[in-house]
Amino acid sequence: MTTNNPRSTTDLAQNLLLLAEREHDQKLKNGILSDYLHPLPVSKKTARLQREDKILNRRFALGKHLTAYQELENFKALCRGEQLMSEQEQAKLKCWLDTRKNPYFFLMPVKVEENSGVLNLYTFHGILTENEIAIIKSIAKPKLNRARVQSGSNKEDGNVSNQRTSKVSWTDENDHLLMLKLATRISRITGLRTDSRIGDSEKFQVANYGLGGHYSPHTDFLITGKSAAEFKNMNQEFLVLGDRIATFMFYLSDVEIGGFTSFPRIGAVIRPSEGSAAFWYNLKRSGKADIMSYHGACPVVLGNKWGSHNDSSISVCFTY
């Protein structure tokens, strides 16, 4: 049967859909199992709405006593863009302009965004210029190599692992005057000493995450909590520098989809923004490890992620 009446065509389609829904739900009622059937009746809600309701009503546990499965589920949810913090927790977070009690920032204060009420986790916006980003990339590109997970006694040792799929290079104040300026800038913002030439921090690490590039959840502190056997195989440079007190991570590019820095134990997420930087403490004032700093880099779904970080002992890292 054919018709030129749009209203009749719409009515016919709706009737066919209702008929298909009745047949589907009747088969479920009769105990018929098939890959072509949804697990729940669709007469009240479509499969898409059922899935959306399931996601909206899902409850995620946060805190330091999570199982490995719960931490992984939290990480995946954050990477999908789901909100794990309660509205009450989000409402307490603030943004402000801060001179950091330093005359250098009196005329151009730092733009600070608070990302968590549990961990000292902040984003500093607009602290790198486009020209500075271009210089950092030009220094890093010739030295990029597949990232490794630390396992040996030498800094260059380690295992290539699917846990960390990116390319990295190392640079310091001796490579370019800009690196000295950035170390000074980080020091002014954080109040920490950051000159890698005298052991205040590690060198700048520049990382590039291509499509699918990620870093599974981990902690940045390396010494605290280690056993005597682990100390024997530890990188001697880390033992001299001391543990990573904090991490300062620059974002050298925007990412169209994905590439978040996610903290599954506290439900926080930082979205890469070109020229901004994330900062958090890995150790508490007591010197003990802050296990709430457990974090990972979500897979890049669309785009390219460049970044750099510095660990102070501070850790400084650029990602792009």
Residue pairs with C-beta under 8 A, 6 or more apart in sequence:
3 9
3 12
21 42
21 43
22 43
24 37
24 38
24 41
24 42
25 41
25 42
25 43
27 34
27 37
28 37
28 40
28 41
38 47
38 50
40 47
40 50
42 50
45 53
55 82
58 77
60 70
60 73
60 74
60 77
60 84
60 267
61 70
61 74
62 74
62 84
62 265
62 266
62 267
63 265
64 265
64 291
64 292
66 74
66 264
66 265
71 217
71 264
71 265
71 294
72 217
72 264
74 84
74 264
74 265
74 267
75 217
75 262
75 264
75 296
75 298
77 84
78 84
78 260
78 262
78 263
78 264
78 267
78 269
78 298
79 258
79 260
79 262
79 298
79 299
83 90
83 267
84 267
85 267
85 268
89 117
89 267
92 117
93 113
93 114
93 115
93 116
93 117
94 114
95 111
95 112
95 113
95 114
96 112
97 109
97 110
97 111
97 112
98 105
98 109
98 110
98 112
99 105
99 106
99 109
99 110
100 109
100 110
100 188
100 189
100 191
102 188
104 188
105 188
110 124
110 127
110 189
111 124
111 125
111 126
112 122
112 123
112 124
112 125
113 122
113 123
113 124
113 125
114 121
114 122
115 121
115 122
115 123
115 268
115 269
115 270
115 278
116 263
116 266
116 268
118 266
118 268
118 292
119 263
119 266
119 268
119 280
119 281
119 290
119 292
119 293
120 280
120 281
121 263
121 266
121 268
121 270
121 278
121 279
121 280
122 278
122 279
122 280
123 270
123 273
123 276
123 277
123 278
123 279
124 189
124 276
124 277
124 278
124 279
125 273
125 275
125 276
126 275
126 276
127 185
127 189
127 250
127 275
127 276
127 277
128 136
128 250
128 252
128 274
128 275
128 276
128 277
129 275
130 275
132 178
132 182
133 252
133 253
133 274
133 275
133 306
133 320
135 176
135 178
136 171
136 178
136 206
136 250
136 252
136 308
136 318
137 206
137 252
137 306
137 320
139 171
139 175
139 176
139 179
139 206
140 169
140 171
140 206
140 208
140 308
140 318
141 169
142 169
143 169
143 170
143 171
144 167
144 168
144 169
144 206
144 208
145 167
145 168
145 169
146 160
146 166
146 167
147 160
147 164
147 165
147 166
147 167
147 168
147 207
147 215
148 157
148 158
148 159
148 160
148 161
148 164
149 158
149 159
149 160
149 161
149 163
149 164
150 157
150 158
150 222
150 235
151 157
151 158
151 159
151 233
152 158
152 233
152 235
153 233
153 234
153 235
153 236
154 235
155 235
155 237
157 235
163 215
163 216
163 218
164 214
164 215
164 216
165 209
165 212
165 213
165 214
165 215
166 207
166 208
166 209
166 210
166 213
166 214
166 215
166 297
167 207
167 208
167 210
168 205
168 206
168 207
168 208
169 205
169 206
170 203
170 204
170 205
170 206
171 179
171 203
171 204
171 206
172 179
172 196
172 197
172 203
172 204
173 179
173 180
173 183
173 195
173 196
173 197
174 197
179 204
182 204
182 316
183 194
183 195
183 196
183 201
183 310
183 316
184 194
186 192
186 194
186 248
186 310
186 314
186 316
187 193
187 194
187 195
189 279
190 246
190 248
190 279
190 312
190 314
192 200
192 201
192 245
192 246
192 312
192 314
193 200
193 201
193 312
193 314
194 200
194 201
194 248
194 310
194 312
194 314
194 316
195 201
196 202
196 203
196 204
196 310
199 240
199 241
199 313
200 312
200 313
200 314
201 241
201 310
201 311
201 312
201 313
201 314
201 315
201 316
202 241
202 244
202 310
202 311
202 312
202 313
202 314
202 315
202 316
203 310
204 308
204 309
204 310
204 316
204 317
204 318
205 308
205 309
205 310
205 311
205 315
205 316
205 317
205 318
206 252
206 306
206 307
206 308
206 317
206 318
206 319
206 320
207 306
207 307
207 308
207 309
207 317
207 318
207 319
207 320
208 304
208 305
208 306
208 319
208 320
209 215
209 259
209 297
209 300
209 304
209 305
209 306
209 307
209 319
210 300
210 304
211 300
211 301
211 302
211 304
212 299
212 300
212 301
213 297
213 299
213 300
213 305
214 296
214 297
214 298
214 299
214 300
215 296
215 297
216 296
217 262
217 264
217 294
217 295
217 296
218 294
218 295
218 296
219 282
219 289
219 291
219 293
219 294
219 295
220 244
220 247
220 282
220 293
220 295
220 311
220 315
221 243
221 244
221 282
221 283
221 289
221 290
221 293
222 234
222 235
222 238
222 243
222 244
223 234
223 238
223 239
223 242
223 243
224 243
224 283
224 287
224 288
224 289
225 289
226 234
231 239
238 313
241 313
242 313
243 282
243 283
243 313
244 282
244 283
244 311
244 312
244 313
244 314
244 315
245 281
245 282
245 283
245 312
245 313
245 314
246 279
246 280
246 281
246 282
246 283
246 311
246 312
246 314
246 315
247 278
247 279
247 280
247 282
247 293
247 309
247 310
247 311
247 314
247 315
247 316
247 317
248 277
248 278
248 279
248 309
248 310
248 311
248 312
248 314
248 315
248 316
248 317
249 261
249 277
249 278
249 279
249 307
249 308
249 309
249 316
249 317
249 318
249 319
250 276
250 277
250 307
250 308
250 309
250 316
250 317
250 318
250 319
251 272
251 273
251 274
251 275
251 276
251 277
251 278
251 305
251 306
251 307
251 319
251 320
252 274
252 275
252 306
252 307
252 308
252 318
252 319
252 320
253 272
253 274
253 303
253 304
253 305
253 306
253 307
253 320
254 272
254 273
254 274
254 303
255 271
255 272
255 300
255 302
255 303
255 304
255 305
256 301
256 302
256 303
257 300
257 301
257 302
257 303
258 298
258 299
258 300
258 301
258 302
258 303
259 271
259 272
259 297
259 298
259 299
259 300
259 301
259 303
259 305
260 269
260 270
260 271
260 272
260 297
260 298
261 269
261 270
261 272
261 278
261 295
261 296
261 297
261 298
262 268
262 269
262 270
262 295
262 296
262 297
262 298
263 269
263 292
263 293
263 294
263 295
264 294
264 295
264 296
265 291
265 292
265 294
266 292
270 278
272 305
272 307
272 319
280 293
280 295
281 290
281 293
282 289
282 290
282 293
282 315
283 289
283 290
284 290
297 305
297 319
304 320
305 319
305 320
306 318
306 319
306 320
307 317
307 318
307 319
307 320
308 316
308 317
308 318
308 319
308 320
309 315
309 316
309 317
309 318
309 319
310 316
310 317
311 317
